Amino acid sequence: MVKLSVIVPFYNVQQYAPDTLKSLRANARADFEFILVDDCSRDETPDILARAERELPGAVYVRHEENGGLATARNTGIDKARGDYLTFLDGDDWLAPGYYEQLLASIEDLGCDFVRTDHVQCTARARSIHRVPHGRRGVVMRPRDAILPADRSTSVDYAYAWAGIYHRRLVDRGLLHFTDGLRTAEDRPWIWKLHREAESFATVGLLGVFYRRGVASSLTQIGDVRQLDFIRAFDQVVAETATDRDAEKLLPKAVRTYCAIISHHLGSIERFEPAVARKLKSMSAVALRRMPQDVLDDALDSMDVQRATRLRRLRRRPAPAAGVAA
């Protein structure tokens, strides 16, 4: 019997993988499995993972022959998982010793579909605690009740898949898989789906995941075309939320968040390659015109002047000519 499956995608992280694996060893238990998914790395990561398969208790090594991105790698792990509960870790992050035993105990005690946790963000030598933006700790609630309000950060804005643990019944209901092929923002449609469709969740003040920021190979640091997958991710959030029974209440949150992310990328557009920057503007303008326009009007009215002005200017941008790629 496997109690907990830990899904860990790796891609070109030879510098960090040994620390990640060392922390997994410090969390090993006879009924835990660690599914190590190499997403077709081109450095020494596959060799490191092949050794780990022999040396790390509970390790299961899977290698992709083609790079599919983080969402696809996580889905591979979900399909391989045998545990009653599942959780995630990224291949360049690490854990406190014994953390998974505490995490498992929390969801077993609460008896809910999923539990969300705080984490420690690590940038160079700096450490900072980041908490789930949900005030009630250790209380089981309906996940959809934690989506709003629209104008404040809520649990759906804290989208890190590795900051929590999930009951297998979510897999059986089709709620835990990610949108295949998304290379960034893959957590956004996923967390919204969990909060709309799962039956119960809780947050706990448990620290044990150390999230490494500023990694040069991370997509958050690379201004190439893969970053633009956030548009596909948020198009999915808006489209699925529009069909929800509480669409009238929830759409303002989805649209406002989408607008905030577009504004964020436009505000740091200099980090993108010139061709990608142009594509970002064009695709974002088209995305704004796809949104429900009355909901968009209200969202822009509720935002600060700088962001609202930036987005209104983009909204007025001429549409690309027919047959011209965005």
Residue, then its C-alpha position, 0 to 999 in steps of 0.5 A: m500500500v502506498k500512502l503518499s505519492v510525490i510527483v517531482p518533474f525535473y528539467n535541466v536542473q543538474q545544479y539543484a537536483p542533488d539538494t532536492l533528492k537529499s531532502l526527499r531522502a529526509n522525508a522517505r517512509a516505507d509507504f511513500e513513493f517519489i515519482l521522478v519525471d525527467d522532461c527530456s533534460r539535456d544536461e546531467t540531470p538524467d544521470i543524477l535521477a538514474r542514480a537516485e532510482r537505485e539509492l532513494p527509497g521509494a523512487v520511481y524514475v520516468r523519462h520523457e523522450e520529448n520535452g513537454g513542459l511542466a504540466t505534461a510532466r506532472n500529468t505523467g507523474i499523476d498517471k503513475a501515482r499509486g498513493d492514497y494522497l498526492t503532492f508535488l515538488d519542483g526539481d529545483d526546490w527542497l523540503a524540511p526533514g519530516y515535512y511530508e509526514q506532517l503534511l499527510a497527518s494534516i489532511e488525514d486529520l481534517g478529512c477533506d479533498f485537499v489542504r493548502t500550506d504556506h511556504v518559504q521563498c528563497t532568493a539568493r541568501a534571502r528567505s521570506i515566508h509566504r502564506v496562503p491568502h486565506g485567513r481561516r486555518g484548520v477549518v474545512m470549507r467549500p473551496r468555491d467560498a474561498i475564490l472571492p472577493a474579486d479585488r483582493s488576493t485569495s486562495v485561487d491567486y496562490a496557485y502553487a501546486w506543491a503548496g498542498i496535498y490532494h486526496r486520490r478522489l480528485v484524480d478519480r473525478g478528473l480534477l487533478h490533471f493539468t492542461d497538457g502542454l502549458r509551459t507557464a501559468e499551468d497552475r492557474p486553470w488547475i487551482w480554479k478548477l479545484h476551487r470550483e469543483a472540489e467539495s472540501f478544503a482547508t489551509v494549515g500553517l505548516l512550513g516545509v517547502f523551500y521555493r527557489r526563486g531566480v533560477a536562471s533556467s526557470l521560465t519566470q526568468i526567461g523572456d521567450v515565447r513560452q511565457l505567452d502560454f499565460i494567455r492560453a491558461f487564463d483564456q481557459v480560466v475565463a471560459e470555464t468560469a463563464t459556464d459555472r453556475d455562479a458565473e455572474k459572481l465569479l467572472p469578475k474575479a477571473v477577468r480582473t486577475y487576467c487583466a492584472i497578469i497582462s499588466h504585469h507582463l507589459g510592465s516588464i516587457e523589456r525582459f522579452e525578446p523584441a519579437v516576443a514583446r510585439k507578440l505579447k502586445s498583439m495577443s494581449a489586445v486580442a485577449l482583452r477583446r475576447m473577455p466579456q466586455d461589461v465585466l472587463d469595463d467593471a474590472l478596469d474601473s476597479m484597478d489603479v490608474q496606471r494599470a487601467t490606463r495601460l490596459r485601456r490603451l492596449r484594448r484600443r490597439p487595432a486588431p491584426a489584419a485577417g490572416v496575420a498571426a498574432 
